[in-house]
């Protein structure tokens, strides 16, 4: 399974083509649109989310609600494009239209300037349009398709926020993954502690009034993952490495850790490794999950525990200093629409990106021309692992 995305933030649409998906899988567009709606939600979102109401169209690869095994084309129309017809026209336009909404003052923390230098742009809008986080909408659509596949195999994903702008979310150690998921789903902030809702919303409101932004730490948890996804025989086939790369490709994500992550630096080996147990009912298990479900780049049957840090959104309503690329004189950076935080939305993106990588790994490991073939082979493999 592989996919490509295309489209710009204020262009006509976002598009993805997904190749290698098995035939025979029931696809409900409402499920995909629900994921897109989740991405647009969350406390603190800005004006763009009120303009767009993302819905996906599938124009190939499905017939009568089932996948056919052919490439799947997914399209999300950008409603805001109607206000940008001449600015984002794919056809040549006159000089006046070319100069509208040009960007000459790059924003610190964005791809504006590096893109201009790399691709020889004199209008940095070419950089910001494609590098915008708007692209993550279509990746969520691909992730929703992937989650549908994982669900058929009993694999579930969830996400929640662990740290909001330096404010740690307090979660009881005894809280189950299911309860964690339920509480986070009910929260506008995607946090599992309702007692901290008011505090965090106040923090976001204050940051917005300052014209500033905050980041935080997101955790994605995946359950039902079998032993043996990934490989240790080649460096580029380690699954935790593939996940880390995919997560760091999400806009504003700057770090990834698994299980205890960087906390391992402060512990002895005996406090970090997960002891192995075996019972006839369950097969091999671990007493703990400090390693986050991975050993040697391969899944060990425990839930995947993945944390990632998102930097504060770099577009500020009280912009930092920059340099005009024409005059080389100092100026305040240009301002595009922005949010004080997008952590809840970023959690949805991360969860769906993780689901996509896992779907790719499963479709590489198991025969998958048809969903029934995949399920049969997958179930046989689970029996093998249990009885090993």
HUQUI-V225277 format. One record per helix or strand of 2 or more residues. SS is the DSSP state (@ for helix, = for strand). FROM is the first residue (numbers start at 1). TO is the last residue. If there is no record, write none. Layout:
{{SS/FROM/TO} {SS/FROM/TO}}
This chain:
{{=/2/6} {=/13/19} {@/29/40} {@/48/51} {=/56/60} {=/62/63} {=/66/67} {=/72/77} {@/79/83} {@/95/99} {@/112/119} {@/125/131} {@/133/152} {=/156/164} {=/167/168} {@/177/186} {@/194/210} {=/216/223} {=/227/230} {@/235/237} {@/239/248} {=/253/258} {@/261/266} {@/269/271} {=/276/279} {=/283/286} {=/294/295} {=/298/300} {=/304/310} {=/321/324} {=/330/332} {@/343/365} {@/371/387}}
